[in-house]
Amino acid sequence: MIHSVAVVGCGWFGLPLAKALVEKGLLVSGSKRDATQASALKEQGIDGFVLDLDAPQPFDGEQLAKLHADAIVINIPPGLRRGDSGYLVRLERLQTLMGKHAYQRIIFISTTGVYPANGKVQHEADATAYNDTSKILLQAEAMFKGAVIVRFAGLMGPKRHPGRFLAGKTGLTGAMLSVNMTHLDDCVGGVMTLLTHQGQLAPAYNICSPEHPNKAAFYQRAAAILGVAEPEFASSGDKAEDKVVDGSLICRQLGYQYQHYDPFEMLKFC
């Protein structure tokens, strides 16, 4: 039975997750890179601690106790799109701190970037090292023995409105390709389900809304809602390069029900 959870990375996703866990009556510790921000977590019932994996400092017994909970959620953004090359090194440092502690459950947050755009529906077993980025992501997923991998599709929610993603851009390709999105509420809800389930779990789960509108319609609607310049598409895109992520395994196995089915409706909650 899980009574305590350590959330490594209390940011856009980690903080709402930590707060939801507190509301469930669990003991929750959470990390921030900044000491002031870590201390401020106490106001929300979270036992904050400092963890900067870019400039690691020796952990004392009290800090290790906060990391060595019954369960741990590892939520460290890869940063690969902006050319960050330190992702695997950070995870190695975290692995060292975790040591041989016997966690009841390890949840590792990953991304649906591990799936190729090959015109097929992508299930959890379809992950492949099809480029340099996916290779690094899969290496990261494999680092934590026994971890349950959670792959989020495109993220949207408060402070992440898709209307800003492509606003004003022209000459874009892939107008008719599928959009794979998930709302913050379902990121939190899905991981909560995995943490509180007492039975056996699959090795990996996708979290992705069941509906997949086309790219042009979705991003143009999103931009229009914000009143910013709508993106313009030059071509419809080759369906052979489409990607549709199937996020139904968590529903079929664990009875999870998505709070947001349709990305168009999700725009109301950003």
C-alpha positions in Angstrom: 0.0 0.0 0.0 1.4 3.4 -1.0 1.3 6.0 1.7 4.0 8.4 0.5 5.1 9.7 -3.0 8.1 11.7 -4.1 7.5 13.9 -7.1 10.8 14.7 -8.8 10.1 17.9 -10.7 7.2 20.0 -9.4 6.6 22.1 -12.5 3.7 22.4 -14.9 2.7 18.8 -14.5 4.4 17.8 -11.3 2.9 20.5 -9.0 -0.7 19.7 -9.9 0.0 16.0 -9.5 1.6 16.6 -6.1 -1.4 18.7 -5.0 -3.9 16.0 -6.1 -1.9 13.4 -4.2 -2.1 15.6 -1.1 -5.8 15.9 -1.5 -6.0 12.1 -1.5 -4.4 12.1 1.9 -0.9 10.9 0.8 2.3 12.2 2.2 4.0 14.0 -0.7 7.5 15.4 -1.1 8.4 17.4 -4.1 11.6 18.7 -5.7 12.5 22.1 -7.1 15.8 23.4 -8.3 15.5 26.6 -6.3 15.5 26.6 -2.5 12.9 29.4 -2.1 10.5 27.6 -4.4 11.1 24.3 -2.6 10.3 25.9 0.7 7.1 27.5 -0.8 5.7 24.0 -1.5 5.0 23.6 2.2 2.1 26.1 1.8 0.4 23.5 -0.4 1.0 20.6 1.9 4.0 19.4 0.0 7.3 18.6 1.7 9.6 20.5 -0.6 13.3 19.7 -1.1 16.0 21.1 -3.4 17.2 18.9 -6.2 19.4 20.4 -9.0 20.7 17.6 -11.2 22.8 20.1 -13.2 24.7 21.1 -10.1 24.4 18.1 -7.8 25.1 18.6 -4.1 25.6 15.9 -1.4 22.2 14.8 0.1 21.9 14.5 3.8 19.7 11.9 5.5 16.7 14.2 5.7 16.8 14.9 2.0 17.2 11.3 1.1 14.2 10.4 3.3 12.1 12.8 1.2 13.3 11.1 -2.0 13.0 7.6 -0.6 9.2 7.4 -0.4 6.9 4.4 -1.1 6.6 5.6 -4.7 8.4 8.0 -6.9 7.3 10.0 -10.0 10.3 10.9 -12.2 9.3 14.0 -14.2 12.4 15.5 -15.8 11.9 17.3 -19.1 14.3 16.0 -21.8 14.9 19.4 -23.4 16.1 17.6 -26.6 14.3 20.0 -28.9 16.3 22.9 -27.7 19.6 21.0 -28.0 20.0 20.1 -24.4 22.5 17.2 -24.2 22.5 16.6 -20.5 19.3 14.6 -20.1 20.8 11.1 -19.6 23.5 12.5 -17.2 20.8 14.1 -15.0 18.9 10.8 -14.9 22.1 8.9 -13.9 22.6 11.3 -11.0 19.1 10.8 -9.9 19.5 7.0 -10.2 22.5 7.3 -7.9 20.5 9.2 -5.3 17.7 6.7 -5.4 20.2 4.0 -4.7 18.9 0.6 -3.7 15.8 2.0 -2.0 12.9 -0.5 -2.5 10.2 1.6 -4.1 6.8 0.0 -4.3 6.2 1.9 -7.6 8.3 3.9 -10.0 6.5 6.1 -12.6 8.7 7.5 -15.3 7.2 10.3 -17.4 8.2 10.0 -21.1 6.7 11.2 -24.4 5.0 9.8 -27.5 8.0 11.1 -29.4 9.3 7.5 -29.2 6.8 6.6 -32.0 7.6 7.1 -35.7 5.3 8.9 -38.1 4.7 5.9 -40.4 1.0 6.1 -41.1 0.1 3.6 -38.4 -1.7 3.7 -35.1 0.9 3.6 -32.4 0.5 1.3 -29.3 2.8 1.0 -26.3 4.8 -1.8 -27.8 5.5 0.1 -31.0 8.2 2.4 -29.6 11.4 2.3 -31.7 14.7 4.1 -32.0 13.9 5.6 -35.4 16.0 8.8 -34.9 18.6 10.2 -32.5 15.9 11.8 -30.3 13.8 8.6 -29.9 17.0 6.7 -29.2 17.8 8.9 -26.2 14.2 8.8 -25.0 14.2 5.0 -25.0 17.6 4.9 -23.3 16.1 7.1 -20.6 13.0 4.8 -20.2 15.2 1.8 -19.8 17.4 3.2 -17.0 15.0 2.6 -14.1 14.4 -1.1 -13.5 10.8 -2.0 -12.9 9.5 1.5 -13.7 6.1 2.0 -15.4 6.6 4.2 -18.4 3.9 6.9 -19.0 4.1 8.5 -22.4 2.3 11.9 -22.7 1.1 13.1 -26.1 1.2 16.8 -26.9 0.6 18.8 -23.8 -2.1 21.5 -23.4 -3.8 23.1 -20.5 -3.3 26.2 -18.3 -0.3 28.2 -19.6 0.0 25.9 -22.6 -2.5 27.0 -25.1 -2.0 25.5 -28.6 -3.1 28.7 -30.2 0.4 30.1 -29.6 2.3 27.1 -30.9 2.1 27.9 -34.6 0.6 31.4 -34.5 1.4 33.4 -37.6 3.6 30.8 -39.3 3.2 30.3 -43.0 4.2 27.6 -45.5 3.5 24.8 -43.0 3.2 21.2 -44.2 1.0 18.4 -42.9 -2.4 20.1 -42.9 -4.3 16.9 -42.8 -2.1 14.9 -40.5 -3.5 13.8 -37.1 -3.1 15.8 -33.9 -2.2 13.8 -30.7 -2.9 15.9 -27.6 -3.6 15.4 -23.9 -4.8 17.8 -21.3 -3.1 18.4 -18.0 -6.2 17.1 -16.2 -5.7 13.7 -17.9 -1.9 13.7 -17.3 -2.7 14.1 -13.6 -5.7 11.7 -13.7 -3.8 9.0 -15.6 -0.8 9.0 -13.3 -3.0 9.1 -10.2 -4.7 6.0 -11.5 -1.4 4.2 -11.9 -0.1 5.2 -8.5 -3.3 4.1 -6.6 -3.9 0.9 -8.5 -2.9 -2.0 -6.3 -2.6 -4.7 -9.0 -0.1 -5.4 -11.6 0.5 -2.8 -14.3 1.7 -3.0 -17.9 5.3 -1.8 -18.7 4.0 1.3 -20.4 0.9 3.5 -21.0 0.1 6.2 -23.5 -1.9 9.2 -22.3 -3.5 10.7 -25.3 -7.0 12.0 -26.0 -9.2 9.6 -28.0 -10.1 12.1 -30.8 -7.5 13.2 -33.4 -8.5 16.2 -35.5 -6.3 17.3 -38.4 -3.5 19.7 -37.8 -4.7 22.6 -39.8 -8.2 22.6 -38.4 -7.0 22.3 -34.8 -4.3 24.9 -34.8 -6.3 27.4 -36.8 -9.2 27.1 -34.4 -6.8 27.4 -31.4 -5.3 30.6 -32.9 -8.7 32.1 -33.7 -9.8 31.6 -30.1 -6.8 33.6 -28.8 -7.3 36.2 -31.5 -3.8 35.7 -32.9 -2.7 35.2 -36.5 -3.8 31.8 -37.8 -1.1 29.5 -39.2 -1.1 28.9 -43.0 -0.5 25.5 -44.5 1.1 25.0 -47.9 0.4 21.3 -48.3 -1.9 18.6 -46.9 0.9 16.3 -46.0 1.5 12.7 -46.9 -0.7 10.3 -44.9 2.1 7.8 -45.0 3.8 10.1 -42.4 0.8 10.3 -40.2 0.9 9.2 -36.5 -2.1 8.4 -34.3 -1.3 7.5 -30.7 -3.7 5.0 -29.0 -4.2 6.0 -25.4 -6.9 3.4 -24.6 -4.8 0.8 -22.7 -5.2 2.5 -19.4 -9.0 2.6 -20.0 -9.2 -1.1 -21.0 -7.0 -2.4 -18.2 -7.7 0.0 -15.3 -11.1 1.6 -16.1 -9.7 5.1 -16.5 -12.0 7.5 -18.2 -10.6 10.5 -20.0 -11.8 13.8 -18.7 -11.2 15.4 -22.1 -12.0 13.4 -25.3 -11.9 16.0 -28.0 -8.9 18.4 -28.4 -11.3 21.1 -29.8 -13.3 20.9 -26.5 -10.0 20.9 -24.6 -9.3 24.4 -25.8 -11.9 25.7 -23.4 -9.8 24.5 -20.5 -6.5 26.1 -21.4 
